[in-house]
């Protein structure tokens, strides 16, 4: 059994992430860090015997990851972001899960904040339940689901009864694949920050017949990204989500409802914080 880890990155200090991966109970055979070009570098990369730095000669998280996929030699390939922290047994549990699943499957860990709390909140409040009804109709809140508005719902371990949950999307920062199930073509249509790339990637995997799963006993620490800025990020976020909604034949009306709620909420939060 050979395990490759592929990390697209802009470089810098990745030691915390690399240390957590190499401290795993299952030691990866190789870690491939794919940078855009040789003007970027990884601090202290030479201290890790299993780390290889390669160059994509182009910027783009999705493209860099795919270049890394082409270089990877492992039977199992773990795609990772450069800021995640793996629990000691995370990789071992993911491999064990994948071995027990059909060959056309992928598996992700459950995400937690740095304080140890689940990354995704559950939907036990009336307000959130109403929101999910508006963006997802009668399906409402569905752990691991993709709403009719083209937004994603994460898996909170308190909301599910099984440790292995079949889902409709997986976070791009931590997915374990079998080599034969990789998407090896650059699927992201725009330059710049890769908004919604995990939703598009998950959709393409499912279209190819690949089952997506989350193992809630496999733990990974991730860091909360700030919500898209109304001034600088809302337009590109909207543009790529509309592309995804059209691709997946979802509801543009419900997507617009999501953005209306998002904008109103952001304005209210800004107003309250200034008081």
N, C-alpha and C positions, 0 to 999 in steps of 0.2 A: 504494500500500500504506500503510494507516494502522494504527498500533499504539497501543493504549491499555494502560496499566498500572493495575490496581485493587488498592489496599492497604487492607484494614480495619485499624483501629488505635485505640488509646486516646490517641494523640498523644505529645507529648514530642519528644525529639531524634531525628529520623529521617535526619539529614544523611548518615551513612555509607551507608545504603541508597540514598537518593536520588542521592547522588554516584555510586555504583557503577552505577546504572541509567542515569543521564545521561551517563556516560562510555563507554557501550556504542558499539560500532562501528555499530550501528543505533540512531538516536536516536528514542525514542518521541514520538509526537505529543502525548500527554497522559498525565499521572499523576494519577489520582483517589485521594485519600486520604479514606476514609469514617470519620468519627468518630461516636460515639454521639449526641452533642449538643454545643451550643456552650459547655458548661462545660469541654470538652477543646480543646486547641489543638496545633498543630505548630510547633515552634521554627524560625524563619527560613524559613517556607514561601514568603514573598514573594520570596526570592532566586532561586527557580526559576520560569522563565517558563512552563513546561509543567505546573506543579502546580496542581491545583484541590482545595480542601478542601470536602467536603460533609458533611451530617449525616443520620444514619439515624433519629434521634429514638427510638432503641431500642438497648439493649446486645445484643451477640451477634455473634461473628466471622462466622458464616455469613450472618446477616441483613444485616450491614453490607456484606459483600462483594457480595451480591446487589443491594443498593441501588446500589452502585458499578457493577455490570454494566449495570443499567438506564440509567445515565447515560453509559456509555462509548460513544464514537462510532466506534471503530476496527473495521476488518475482522478484525484479530487482537487478541485481548485476553489479556494476561498477568496472571494472579492471583499476587500476591506477599504474603508476610509482611513486616512492617515492620522485621525485623532481618536479612534475608538480604543477601548481598553477591554481585553478579554479576561473573563474569569478563568482561573487555572484549568478547569475541566470543560470549558465551553467547547473548544474544538473537538475534544474527545466525544462529547455528547452529540455534537452535530454529525460527526462521522458515523457513530453508532446508529443514530436515527436514519441517516441516509442509506446505510447498509440494509436496514429493515424495511425500507420503502421501495416501491417499484423503481426500476432503473430510470424512468423518465420523471424524476422528482428533484426538487431543490429544497434546502432547509435553512432557516435563519434562526439565530438566537432571539431571546426576548430582551428588549432594551430596558435599561435602567438609568436613572440620573446618577450623577456623581454622589448624591446623598443617599443612594440605595433605594429610592422610591421608583416604582414603575414609570417608565418614560411617558406612557400614554395614560391619561386619566380615564376613568370609567364614566358612564352616562347615567348616573342615578339621580340627577337633578331634573326637575320639570323643564327648566329653561333649555338645557342641552337636549333633552328628549324632543322638545318642540323643534329645535334647530335641525336635528337629524331627520325628523319627519318632513321638514320643508325641503331638504336637499336629497332625501333618499326615499321619500314616499312611505309606503307601508312597511318597507324593509327596516326603516329607522336605523337604530344603532346596531351594527353588526361587526363584532371584533374581527379585524383582519380584512374587512370588506373595502370595496371601492364604491363610493356613492354614485347616484345618478348624476350628481353635479361634477363628477370627476375629481373628487377629493378622497383622501384615504383615511381609514380608521385603523388605528394601531391595535395591538393585542395587549391588554392588561391581564395578567395572570389571574386576577380576582374575578374576571368576567367569564372565564372558561372553565370547563370541568375536566378537560383532558390536558395532558402535558404536551401533546402533539396536535396542533390545530391546523386544519387545511385553510388556506387564506387565498385572497385574490390579489395581493400585492406583497412585496417584501422590500424592506429598506435597502437601498443600494449600498449602504456602508458595511453590510455584513451578510453575505449569502454564500453557502457552500454548494457547489455544483459537482456533478460528474462531468468529466471532460466532454463527453459526447453531447451534452445538453447545452453547451455554451452558445450564446448569441455572438457571432464573430463578425458581424457587419456593423458599421457605424450608423446607428439608427437615430441619432439626435439631429434635428434639422436646422438648429440655429447655433450661432456663435455665442460666446459668453457663458455665464453661469448656467449650469444644467438644471434648471427648474423642472420638476416632475419627471426626471429621467428614470426614477425607480418605478413610477407608474407605467411608463411606456415600456420599459424593460420587462416588467412583470406581465404586461399584456402580451408582448411578443412571445414570452416563454409559454404562457397559457395557450396562445394560438397554435404553438408547435406541439401542444399536447402534454406539456410538462406540468406536473402537479406541484404547487407551492405550499410549503409547510413552515410553521414556527414551532420550535421546541421551547416551551416556557421554563424548562429546567436548565437550559443552556443560557448563561447570562453574559451580557455584554454591556459595558458602560458607554453611553454616548452623551454628547453635550447638546443642550437645547440651542437650536438656531433661533436668532431673533425673527419675529414675524416680519414678512416682507414690508419694506418701507412704502408708504403710500406715494411718496414723491418719486422714489428712484427704482423701486422693484415691482410695483403693482402691475405696470404695463407688460413687462416681459413675462411675469408670472401668468398673467391673463392670456397672453398670446400663446404660450406653450400649452397651457391647460385647455384652451379652445382647440388646439391641434389634437390633443389627446382625446378630448370629448368627441370630436368628429371621428377620429380613428376608431374609437371603441363604441361608437353609436350610442352615446349617452345623451343626457338632456342639457341643451344649451340654456333653456329657461331656468332649470334648477341651478346651473352654474352661475347665471346672473344673480339669482337669489343669494347664493353663497357670497358673491362679491359685494352685494348690497349690504348684507349683514356684516361682513368683514369691515367695510368702509365705515359704517355707522358705529360699530364697536370701537374701531381705532380712534375715531373722532371723539367719542365719549371718554375713552381712556385718557387721551391727550388732554382734553378739557379738565377732567377731574384731577390729573396729576399736576396741573398748573395752578390749582387752587391753593 
